Amino acid sequence: MAGVSPYGRFTHAVVRGIPESFGQEGGAAPAAVDLAKAQRQLGVLTGALRQKVGLQVLEVPADPRLPESWRLEDLAVVQGDTALVTRPFRQQRRGEAEAVRQVLSELKLRVVEVTDEGATLDGSDVLFTGREFFVGISSHTNHKGAEAVADTFRDFAVSTVPVYGETHLKSFCTMGGPDTLVIGSSEGARKALKTMGQLTDHHYEILSVPDDDAANCVFVRGPARTGFLLHRPAEEHPQSAAAFQKLTDCTLLPTACSEAAKLGGGLSSFCLLINRKPEL
């Protein structure tokens, strides 16, 4: 489509610090996570995006009042110069959006809000392939949330995919490069992939990995236009890490995510990727 950049090309990444309340989600007892290790892992990911990929990284300060606010991906869906601020299923998370809204406005994006009070939408359920959107209908995102995506990004087809259990669509399916879907091997992942195949007219290459968690990866091109893939390392998912060696058209960046994974997060959870065109 006219005006659409090659898939994965970005100029900026927005991340948010991990707060001292990490693991205390929803007022529950703290999960068995290592806060310092989680913060180090976020630092490594941030450093890779800045130093290896070459993105400008904007860091939103951590807020201990918002234990889940490090999950930036859930709070906005960004494509081109438009950002849709979502409406997370968990009501206590909706206060996280203000800081994100401010950063998106400072980047001079067109910011759109989900206004239907009956809609729920987590960004982790929204997969953009460069050609179309797939929106997972899950315990976090409903059909009205998917309609908000379709209403906002009208230049693209938007299809819905049932997601089983408590996960998000991108918990087991992301893009490993232009036209390449990385998919886990669970029954739920296989069902989702079958549905996606029935809903699209485009042929995607498929990279299957043994572990659903490992299917959550981040493909990104920086200013040099080289493709990089951040994926889970061999120490965390040895069999899946080996599968990524099949992707020869990008530079592999093994990136640890063990602590966030204990809370259901993935590598893509940590960042919002944005492509800002130079101002004339």
KOLDOTOR-975069 format. One record per atom (N, C-alpha, C): atom name; y, z, x. Coordinates in pm, whole numbers, padded with zeros to 5 digits. Layout:
! KOLDOTOR-975069
  bagu       y       z       x
    CA       Y       Z       X
...
//
This chain:
! KOLDOTOR-975069
  bagu       y       z       x
     N  -00120   00000   00083
    CA   00000   00000   00000
     C   00125   00000   00087
     N   00229  -00062   00038
    CA   00351  -00069   00115
     C   00407   00070   00139
     N   00453   00092   00260
    CA   00517   00219   00292
     C   00423   00330   00327
     N   00291   00304   00324
    CA   00195   00408   00356
     C   00160   00399   00504
     N   00175   00509   00578
    CA   00145   00510   00720
     C  -00004   00504   00742
     N  -00048   00458   00860
    CA  -00192   00461   00891
     C  -00247   00602   00873
     N  -00371   00610   00826
    CA  -00427   00740   00792
     C  -00424   00836   00911
     N  -00380   00958   00883
    CA  -00383   01063   00983
     C  -00260   01071   01071
     N  -00162   00986   01052
    CA  -00043   00992   01137
     C   00053   01098   01084
     N   00088   01193   01172
    CA   00177   01302   01134
     C   00276   01329   01246
     N   00385   01392   01208
    CA   00487   01432   01305
     C   00501   01583   01316
     N   00471   01654   01207
    CA   00490   01798   01201
     C   00366   01868   01147
     N   00348   01991   01190
    CA   00249   02080   01131
     C   00318   02212   01099
     N   00291   02264   00982
    CA   00343   02395   00943
     C   00226   02493   00942
     N   00241   02605   01011
    CA   00139   02709   01013
     C   00205   02842   00978
     N   00124   02939   00942
    CA   00178   03072   00912
     C   00096   03177   00983
     N   00164   03274   01039
    CA   00096   03379   01114
     C  -00003   03457   01030
     N  -00104   03510   01098
    CA  -00204   03593   01032
     C  -00152   03737   01026
     N  -00142   03796   00907
    CA  -00081   03928   00894
     C  -00178   04041   00928
     N  -00124   04158   00946
    CA  -00207   04276   00972
     C  -00301   04306   00856
     N  -00269   04257   00739
    CA  -00352   04280   00620
     C  -00462   04176   00605
     N  -00484   04092   00705
    CA  -00588   03990   00705
     C  -00724   04052   00666
     N  -00788   03994   00567
    CA  -00916   04045   00521
     C  -00907   04137   00401
     N  -00785   04175   00362
    CA  -00766   04266   00249
     C  -00726   04187   00125
     N  -00800   04084   00095
    CA  -00763   03993  -00012
     C  -00785   04054  -00149
     N  -00689   04027  -00236
    CA  -00702   04071  -00373
     C  -00713   04221  -00390
     N  -00663   04297  -00292
    CA  -00669   04441  -00301
     C  -00806   04498  -00272
     N  -00899   04412  -00230
    CA  -01035   04458  -00202
     C  -01041   04529  -00068
     N  -01152   04595  -00044
    CA  -01171   04661   00086
     C  -01170   04556   00195
     N  -01118   04588   00312
    CA  -01110   04490   00420
     C  -01247   04433   00454
     N  -01249   04301   00476
    CA  -01373   04236   00520
     C  -01396   04266   00667
     N  -01517   04243   00712
    CA  -01552   04273   00852
     C  -01502   04160   00942
     N  -01371   04153   00958
    CA  -01310   04051   01041
     C  -01242   04115   01161
     N  -01226   04038   01265
    CA  -01159   04081   01387
     C  -01018   04022   01385
     N  -00918   04104   01354
    CA  -00781   04055   01339
     C  -00731   03990   01466
     N  -00747   04056   01579
    CA  -00696   04001   01704
     C  -00763   03868   01737
     N  -00892   03859   01711
    CA  -00964   03734   01738
     C  -00914   03623   01646
     N  -00891   03657   01520
    CA  -00839   03558   01426
     C  -00703   03507   01471
     N  -00619   03597   01518
    CA  -00486   03556   01565
     C  -00496   03468   01688
     N  -00591   03499   01777
    CA  -00612   03413   01895
     C  -00660   03275   01853
     N  -00751   03271   01757
    CA  -00803   03142   01712
     C  -00693   03057   01649
     N  -00606   03119   01571
    CA  -00493   03045   01516
     C  -00403   02995   01628
     N  -00383   03077   01730
    CA  -00300   03037   01843
     C  -00357   02916   01915
     N  -00488   02912   01931
    CA  -00552   02798   01997
     C  -00535   02672   01913
     N  -00555   02684   01782
    CA  -00538   02569   01694
     C  -00394   02519   01699
     N  -00300   02612   01693
    CA  -00159   02575   01698
     C  -00126   02507   01830
     N  -00178   02562   01939
    CA  -00155   02503   02070
     C  -00211   02362   02080
     N  -00328   02339   02021
    CA  -00388   02205   02024
     C  -00300   02105   01950
     N  -00250   02145   01833
    CA  -00165   02054   01755
     C  -00035   02023   01830
     N   00018   02123   01898
    CA   00147   02105   01967
     C   00129   02032   02100
     N   00037   02081   02183
    CA   00029   02034   02320
     C  -00060   01912   02338
     N  -00169   01904   02265
    CA  -00262   01792   02282
     C  -00231   01677   02187
     N  -00207   01710   02059
    CA  -00177   01605   01962
     C  -00032   01561   01973
     N   00058   01656   02003
    CA   00199   01622   02018
     C   00283   01640   01893
     N   00236   01722   01800
    CA   00314   01746   01678
     C   00422   01851   01703
     N   00526   01846   01622
    CA   00622   01955   01616
     C   00564   02061   01522
     N   00546   02181   01573
    CA   00482   02286   01495
     C   00587   02386   01448
     N   00592   02406   01319
    CA   00683   02502   01257
     C   00601   02623   01215
     N   00638   02741   01263
    CA   00559   02861   01237
     C   00634   02954   01141
     N   00574   02978   01026
    CA   00629   03072   00928
     C   00579   03211   00966
     N   00667   03310   00973
    CA   00623   03444   01013
     C   00519   03502   00916
     N   00431   03583   00971
    CA   00332   03651   00888
     C   00401   03752   00797
     N   00340   03778   00684
    CA   00392   03876   00589
     C   00276   03967   00547
     N   00276   04093   00590
    CA   00163   04183   00559
     C   00145   04208   00410
     N   00250   04180   00331
    CA   00237   04197   00185
     C   00154   04085   00122
     N   00130   03979   00199
    CA   00060   03861   00148
     C  -00061   03833   00237
     N  -00172   03902   00215
    CA  -00285   03893   00308
     C  -00349   03756   00318
     N  -00332   03672   00216
    CA  -00394   03539   00218
     C  -00297   03428   00255
     N  -00175   03464   00293
    CA  -00071   03363   00312
     C  -00094   03271   00430
     N  -00188   03305   00518
    CA  -00223   03215   00628
     C  -00291   03088   00578
     N  -00341   03091   00454
    CA  -00408   02974   00396
     C  -00303   02876   00343
     N  -00225   02818   00431
    CA  -00114   02732   00388
     C  -00161   02610   00309
     N  -00277   02559   00342
    CA  -00323   02437   00276
     C  -00327   02451   00125
     N  -00354   02571   00075
    CA  -00365   02591  -00069
     C  -00233   02577  -00142
     N  -00122   02585  -00070
    CA   00008   02602  -00134
     C   00084   02473  -00158
     N   00042   02365  -00097
    CA   00114   02239  -00117
     C   00022   02121  -00087
     N   00047   02010  -00156
    CA  -00019   01883  -00128
     C   00092   01788  -00085
     N   00083   01738   00038
    CA   00189   01655   00093
     C   00136   01516   00122
     N   00207   01417   00071
    CA   00176   01278   00103
     C   00307   01200   00109
     N   00330   01133   00220
    CA   00455   01062   00237
     C   00572   01158   00238
     N   00674   01126   00161
    CA   00793   01212   00157
     C   00792   01307   00038
     N   00675   01323  -00025
    CA   00663   01408  -00143
     C   00569   01525  -00118
     N   00613   01642  -00160
    CA   00530   01763  -00149
     C   00516   01825  -00287
     N   00394   01843  -00330
    CA   00366   01910  -00457
     C   00331   02055  -00427
     N   00417   02147  -00470
    CA   00388   02289  -00454
     C   00289   02328  -00563
     N   00178   02385  -00522
    CA   00066   02406  -00613
     C   00083   02533  -00696
     N  -00018   02563  -00774
    CA  -00021   02685  -00856
     C  -00158   02748  -00836
     N  -00173   02830  -00729
    CA  -00305   02885  -00696
     C  -00367   02961  -00813
     N  -00499   02956  -00815
    CA  -00573   03025  -00920
     C  -00546   03175  -00918
     N  -00543   03233  -00798
    CA  -00519   03377  -00786
     C  -00370   03404  -00804
     N  -00335   03471  -00913
    CA  -00194   03491  -00947
     C  -00118   03563  -00836
     N  -00186   03655  -00766
    CA  -00118   03731  -00661
     C  -00081   03645  -00542
     N  -00133   03523  -00536
    CA  -00100   03433  -00426
     C   00025   03349  -00454
     N   00072   03347  -00575
    CA   00180   03255  -00608
     C   00311   03291  -00540
     N   00325   03416  -00499
    CA   00444   03456  -00424
     C   00448   03399  -00283
     N   00334   03346  -00235
    CA   00330   03288  -00101
     C   00410   03158  -00093
     N   00433   03095  -00208
    CA   00489   02960  -00208
     C   00635   02954  -00166
     N   00708   03064  -00181
    CA   00853   03057  -00157
     C   00884   03016  -00013
     N   00818   03078   00084
    CA   00844   03045   00224
     C   00805   02900   00253
     N   00696   02855   00193
    CA   00652   02717   00213
     C   00751   02620   00150
     N   00796   02651   00032
    CA   00894   02568  -00037
     C   01019   02551   00048
     N   01062   02658   00111
    CA   01181   02653   00195
     C   01162   02560   00315
     N   01046   02569   00381
    CA   01020   02482   00497
     C   01015   02336   00454
     N   00949   02309   00343
    CA   00938   02171   00295
     C   01075   02114   00261
     N   01161   02197   00205
    CA   01297   02153   00174
     C   01377   02126   00301
     N   01358   02212   00403
    CA   01428   02193   00530
     C   01385   02063   00598
     N   01262   02022   00575
    CA   01213   01895   00628
     C   01257   01776   00543
     N   01335   01806   00439
    CA   01394   01705   00350
     C   01289   01623   00277
     N   01180   01692   00240
    CA   01082   01629   00153
     C   01126   01641   00008
     N   01076   01553  -00074
    CA   01097   01565  -00218
     C   00996   01667  -00269
     N   01044   01782  -00313
    CA   00956   01892  -00352
     C   00939   01892  -00504
     N   00812   01885  -00546
    CA   00777   01885  -00688
     C   00695   02010  -00716
     N   00711   02067  -00835
    CA   00641   02190  -00871
     C   00536   02161  -00980
     N   00428   02235  -00978
    CA   00335   02236  -01091
     C   00398   02324  -01199
     N   00432   02263  -01311
    CA   00507   02336  -01414
     C   00420   02382  -01530
     N   00304   02322  -01548
    CA   00217   02359  -01660
     C   00156   02496  -01632
     N   00188   02594  -01717
    CA   00138   02729  -01695
     C  -00012   02740  -01717
     N  -00072   02638  -01775
    CA  -00216   02638  -01792
     C  -00290   02576  -01675
     N  -00214   02524  -01578
    CA  -00275   02456  -01463
     C  -00304   02555  -01350
     N  -00415   02534  -01283
    CA  -00441   02602  -01156
     C  -00477   02495  -01055
     N  -00424   02509  -00934
    CA  -00444   02408  -00831
     C  -00435   02472  -00694
     N  -00545   02468  -00619
    CA  -00548   02508  -00479
     C  -00551   02381  -00395
     N  -00466   02374  -00294
    CA  -00463   02255  -00211
     C  -00593   02226  -00140
     N  -00676   02328  -00119
    CA  -00805   02308  -00053
     C  -00903   02229  -00139
     N  -00867   02206  -00265
    CA  -00949   02123  -00353
     C  -00901   01979  -00356
     N  -00799   01946  -00278
    CA  -00740   01812  -00284
     C  -00769   01738  -00154
     N  -00844   01630  -00162
    CA  -00877   01547  -00046
     C  -00809   01412  -00060
     N  -00720   01380   00037
    CA  -00657   01249   00041
     C  -00727   01168   00149
     N  -00772   01049   00114
    CA  -00851   00967   00207
     C  -00769   00861   00277
     N  -00640   00853   00245
    CA  -00557   00743   00293
     C  -00549   00632   00191
     N  -00641   00632   00096
    CA  -00645   00529  -00008
     C  -00637   00587  -00148
     N  -00686   00710  -00164
    CA  -00696   00770  -00296
     C  -00711   00921  -00281
     N  -00697   00990  -00391
    CA  -00716   01135  -00394
     C  -00845   01167  -00470
     N  -00918   01264  -00415
    CA  -01025   01329  -00489
     C  -00983   01474  -00509
     N  -00993   01523  -00632
    CA  -00956   01661  -00662
     C  -01080   01734  -00713
     N  -01117   01840  -00644
    CA  -01231   01920  -00685
     C  -01198   02005  -00806
     N  -01280   01995  -00909
    CA  -01267   02084  -01025
     C  -01360   02201  -00997
     N  -01300   02315  -00969
    CA  -01375   02428  -00914
     C  -01336   02556  -00986
     N  -01381   02667  -00931
    CA  -01340   02795  -00986
     C  -01193   02824  -00954
     N  -01130   02740  -00872
    CA  -00990   02758  -00832
     C  -00897   02655  -00895
     N  -00947   02536  -00924
    CA  -00865   02424  -00969
     C  -00921   02368  -01098
     N  -00834   02349  -01198
    CA  -00881   02295  -01325
     C  -00825   02154  -01349
     N  -00861   02096  -01463
    CA  -00821   01958  -01491
     C  -00669   01944  -01503
     N  -00602   02044  -01554
    CA  -00456   02034  -01562
     C  -00394   02033  -01422
     N  -00457   02106  -01331
    CA  -00410   02100  -01193
     C  -00429   01960  -01135
     N  -00543   01898  -01163
    CA  -00566   01761  -01117
     C  -00467   01665  -01179
     N  -00430   01687  -01304
    CA  -00332   01602  -01370
     C  -00196   01611  -01300
     N  -00164   01729  -01247
    CA  -00038   01744  -01174
     C  -00038   01658  -01048
     N  -00153   01648  -00981
    CA  -00165   01560  -00864
     C  -00146   01415  -00905
     N  -00211   01375  -01015
    CA  -00201   01237  -01062
     C  -00058   01203  -01104
     N   00010   01296  -01168
    CA   00148   01272  -01213
     C   00244   01261  -01096
     N   00214   01334  -00988
    CA   00305   01336  -00872
     C   00286   01216  -00782
     N   00161   01177  -00762
    CA   00130   01069  -00666
     C   00076   00948  -00742
     N   00164   00884  -00817
    CA   00123   00780  -00911
     C   00085   00649  -00842
     N   00117   00634  -00715
    CA   00079   00512  -00644
     C  -00067   00511  -00603
     N  -00137   00624  -00624
    CA  -00275   00636  -00579
     C  -00367   00672  -00695
     N  -00490   00623  -00686
    CA  -00592   00667  -00781
     C  -00625   00813  -00753
     N  -00647   00889  -00861
    CA  -00684   01029  -00850
     C  -00810   01051  -00933
     N  -00917   01093  -00867
    CA  -01045   01115  -00935
     C  -01085   01262  -00922
     N  -01155   01312  -01021
    CA  -01198   01453  -01018
     C  -01346   01461  -00984
     N  -01380   01566  -00910
    CA  -01516   01587  -00861
     C  -01558   01730  -00891
     N  -01668   01753  -00962
    CA  -01712   01890  -00987
     C  -01753   01958  -00856
     N  -01709   02083  -00841
    CA  -01745   02165  -00725
     C  -01819   02287  -00777
     N  -01938   02310  -00724
    CA  -02022   02418  -00774
     C  -02004   02543  -00690
     N  -02022   02658  -00751
    CA  -02009   02784  -00680
     C  -01865   02826  -00664
     N  -01838   02906  -00562
    CA  -01704   02963  -00542
     C  -01623   02888  -00436
     N  -01673   02775  -00391
    CA  -01606   02705  -00282
     C  -01501   02607  -00332
     N  -01429   02548  -00236
    CA  -01335   02438  -00263
     C  -01400   02307  -00219
     N  -01344   02196  -00265
    CA  -01396   02065  -00224
     C  -01394   02048  -00073
     N  -01283   02090  -00009
    CA  -01273   02070   00135
     C  -01350   02175   00216
     N  -01417   02265   00146
    CA  -01508   02357   00216
     C  -01628   02283   00273
     N  -01660   02166   00214
    CA  -01778   02092   00259
     C  -01753   01943   00272
     N  -01628   01898   00258
    CA  -01600   01755   00266
     C  -01457   01732   00312
     N  -01439   01665   00425
    CA  -01305   01627   00473
     C  -01316   01489   00535
     N  -01205   01441   00588
    CA  -01203   01311   00655
     C  -01222   01330   00805
     N  -01312   01251   00861
    CA  -01335   01254   01005
     C  -01265   01141   01077
     N  -01181   01070   01006
    CA  -01108   00955   01059
     C  -01084   00858   00946
     N  -01012   00750   00970
    CA  -00991   00650   00865
     C  -01124   00600   00810
     N  -01142   00611   00682
    CA  -01261   00558   00613
     C  -01390   00631   00647
     N  -01382   00750   00706
    CA  -01502   00827   00738
     C  -01498   00962   00669
     N  -01595   00986   00583
    CA  -01609   01115   00517
     C  -01709   01201   00595
     N  -01670   01325   00623
    CA  -01762   01422   00682
     C  -01809   01513   00569
     N  -01938   01525   00553
    CA  -01994   01596   00437
     C  -02104   01690   00482
     N  -02109   01807   00419
    CA  -02217   01902   00446
     C  -02347   01858   00383
     N  -02450   01940   00401
    CA  -02584   01900   00358
     C  -02638   01983   00242
     N  -02558   02072   00186
    CA  -02605   02152   00073
     C  -02623   02065  -00051
     N  -02692   02119  -00148
    CA  -02712   02044  -00272
     C  -02578   02015  -00339
     N  -02487   02113  -00338
    CA  -02356   02092  -00398
     C  -02278   01982  -00329
     N  -02286   01978  -00195
    CA  -02217   01873  -00120
     C  -02276   01736  -00152
     N  -02407   01728  -00161
    CA  -02471   01599  -00191
     C  -02433   01551  -00332
     N  -02427   01644  -00426
    CA  -02388   01605  -00563
     C  -02245   01555  -00565
     N  -02156   01624  -00492
    CA  -02015   01582  -00488
     C  -02002   01444  -00426
     N  -02075   01419  -00318
    CA  -02069   01289  -00253
     C  -02117   01178  -00345
     N  -02224   01205  -00419
    CA  -02275   01105  -00514
     C  -02169   01073  -00619
     N  -02102   01177  -00670
    CA  -01997   01156  -00770
     C  -01883   01075  -00711
     N  -01840   01107  -00590
    CA  -01731   01035  -00526
     C  -01766   00887  -00508
     N  -01891   00861  -00472
    CA  -01935   00723  -00456
     C  -01929   00645  -00585
     N  -01954   00713  -00697
    CA  -01950   00647  -00828
     C  -01807   00623  -00876
     N  -01712   00699  -00820
    CA  -01575   00693  -00869
     C  -01485   00600  -00787
     N  -01530   00558  -00671
    CA  -01444   00478  -00585
     C  -01497   00336  -00572
     N  -01404   00243  -00547
    CA  -01442   00105  -00518
     C  -01445   00079  -00368
     N  -01406   00180  -00290
    CA  -01397   00162  -00146
     C  -01523   00214  -00077
     N  -01561   00147   00031
    CA  -01676   00192   00108
     C  -01631   00285   00220
     N  -01683   00406   00221
    CA  -01655   00502   00327
     C  -01779   00519   00414
     N  -01758   00527   00545
    CA  -01866   00567   00633
     C  -01893   00716   00611
     N  -02016   00759   00624
    CA  -02053   00897   00597
     C  -02109   00961   00724
     N  -02052   01074   00762
    CA  -02108   01155   00869
     C  -02159   01284   00806
     N  -02290   01299   00799
    CA  -02349   01420   00742
     C  -02369   01523   00854
     N  -02331   01647   00826
    CA  -02352   01755   00922
     C  -02438   01862   00855
     N  -02520   01933   00930
    CA  -02613   02029   00870
     C  -02544   02146   00798
     N  -02427   02186   00848
    CA  -02360   02305   00795
     C  -02238   02266   00712
     N  -02232   02315   00588
    CA  -02116   02284   00504
     C  -01986   02328   00571
     N  -01984   02449   00628
    CA  -01862   02499   00691
     C  -01810   02404   00798
     N  -01901   02343   00871
    CA  -01861   02254   00981
     C  -01802   02124   00931
     N  -01826   02090   00805
    CA  -01770   01966   00751
     C  -01620   01976   00729
     N  -01567   02097   00736
    CA  -01422   02113   00725
     C  -01361   02091   00863
     N  -01301   01976   00882
    CA  -01239   01943   01010
     C  -01102   01880   00982
     N  -01028   01850   01088
    CA  -00891   01799   01073
     C  -00874   01677   01162
     N  -00854   01561   01101
    CA  -00825   01440   01176
     C  -00675   01418   01176
     N  -00619   01392   01294
    CA  -00473   01378   01304
     C  -00437   01284   01418
     N  -00336   01202   01393
    CA  -00275   01119   01498
     C  -00134   01173   01523
     N  -00098   01186   01648
    CA   00036   01229   01683
     C   00125   01111   01717
     N   00236   01137   01786
    CA   00330   01030   01822
     C   00266   00921   01907
     N   00167   00955   01990
    CA   00102   00856   02075
     C   00001   00771   01999
     N  -00022   00805   01872
    CA  -00110   00731   01782
     C  -00257   00743   01818
     N  -00288   00829   01913
    CA  -00428   00857   01946
     C  -00488   00947   01838
     N  -00611   00918   01798
    CA  -00676   01000   01698
     C  -00745   01121   01761
     N  -00725   01237   01701
    CA  -00789   01361   01744
     C  -00864   01419   01625
     N  -00976   01483   01653
    CA  -01050   01552   01548
     C  -01075   01696   01590
     N  -01013   01790   01517
    CA  -01041   01932   01538
     C  -01164   01965   01455
     N  -01265   02021   01520
    CA  -01390   02053   01451
     C  -01448   02182   01507
     N  -01542   02239   01435
    CA  -01601   02366   01475
     C  -01683   02347   01603
     N  -01677   02442   01696
    CA  -01744   02426   01826
     C  -01893   02455   01818
     N  -01962   02422   01928
    CA  -02106   02441   01935
     C  -02145   02588   01924
     N  -02058   02678   01972
    CA  -02089   02821   01964
     C  -02100   02867   01819
     N  -02032   02800   01728
    CA  -02035   02840   01588
     C  -02136   02758   01507
     N  -02145   02629   01534
    CA  -02236   02541   01460
     C  -02295   02438   01556
     N  -02395   02478   01633
    CA  -02446   02389   01738
     C  -02499   02255   01688
     N  -02573   02255   01579
    CA  -02628   02129   01530
     C  -02520   02037   01476
     N  -02425   02094   01406
    CA  -02317   02012   01350
     C  -02225   01961   01460
     N  -02198   02044   01560
    CA  -02112   02001   01669
     C  -02170   01878   01738
     N  -02301   01874   01751
    CA  -02366   01757   01812
     C  -02345   01632   01727
     N  -02343   01648   01596
    CA  -02327   01532   01508
     C  -02191   01465   01528
     N  -02089   01542   01562
    CA  -01956   01484   01579
     C  -01948   01390   01699
     N  -02045   01398   01790
    CA  -02046   01308   01904
     C  -02062   01162   01860
     N  -02105   01140   01739
    CA  -02119   01003   01687
     C  -01983   00938   01661
     N  -01878   01020   01650
    CA  -01744   00966   01625
     C  -01680   00932   01759
     N  -01685   00806   01796
    CA  -01640   00764   01929
     C  -01498   00709   01930
     N  -01435   00699   01813
    CA  -01301   00640   01807
     C  -01190   00743   01811
     N  -01224   00869   01840
    CA  -01121   00973   01847
     C  -01157   01073   01955
     N  -01059   01153   01993
    CA  -01082   01260   02091
     C  -01123   01386   02017
     N  -01237   01442   02052
    CA  -01288   01561   01985
     C  -01224   01686   02045
     N  -01177   01775   01958
    CA  -01117   01901   02000
     C  -01193   02016   01932
     N  -01299   02068   01994
    CA  -01369   02183   01935
     C  -01272   02300   01920
     N  -01267   02357   01800
    CA  -01168   02460   01767
     C  -01235   02570   01686
     N  -01232   02692   01738
    CA  -01302   02803   01673
     C  -01231   02847   01545
     N  -01313   02895   01451
    CA  -01259   02936   01321
     C  -01347   03044   01259
     N  -01417   03121   01341
    CA  -01519   03212   01290
     C  -01463   03320   01198
     N  -01344   03373   01230
    CA  -01292   03485   01151
     C  -01242   03439   01015
     N  -01169   03330   01011
    CA  -01124   03276   00882
     C  -01243   03233   00797
     N  -01347   03182   00862
    CA  -01465   03138   00789
     C  -01532   03253   00715
     N  -01522   03375   00769
    CA  -01579   03492   00701
     C  -01512   03517   00566
     N  -01390   03463   00550
    CA  -01315   03480   00426
     C  -01312   03352   00344
     N  -01398   03257   00381
    CA  -01405   03132   00307
     C  -01306   03028   00352
     N  -01235   03052   00462
    CA  -01139   02956   00512
     C  -01201   02857   00608
     N  -01125   02754   00641
    CA  -01169   02653   00737
     C  -01053   02611   00824
     N  -01078   02518   00913
    CA  -00972   02472   01003
     C  -00854   02415   00926
     N  -00883   02339   00821
    CA  -00773   02278   00746
     C  -00691   02380   00668
     N  -00748   02500   00647
    CA  -00676   02604   00571
     C  -00545   02645   00639
     N  -00544   02635   00773
    CA  -00434   02692   00850
     C  -00306   02612   00850
     N  -00311   02486   00811
    CA  -00191   02404   00836
     C  -00162   02306   00724
     N  -00033   02275   00713
    CA   00014   02163   00633
     C   00061   02056   00730
     N   00007   01936   00719
    CA   00043   01827   00808
     C   00139   01733   00736
     N   00245   01694   00805
    CA   00355   01623   00743
     C   00396   01507   00833
     N   00426   01394   00773
    CA   00477   01278   00847
     C   00620   01253   00804
     N   00712   01287   00891
    CA   00855   01266   00861
     C   00904   01141   00930
     N   00956   01049   00854
    CA   01014   00928   00912
     C   01147   00961   00979
     N   01179   00897   01091
    CA   01308   00922   01157
     C   01423   00889   01064
     N   01524   00973   01067
    CA   01642   00947   00985
     C   01727   00839   01050
     N   01773   00747   00968
    CA   01857   00637   01019
     C   02001   00680   01031
//
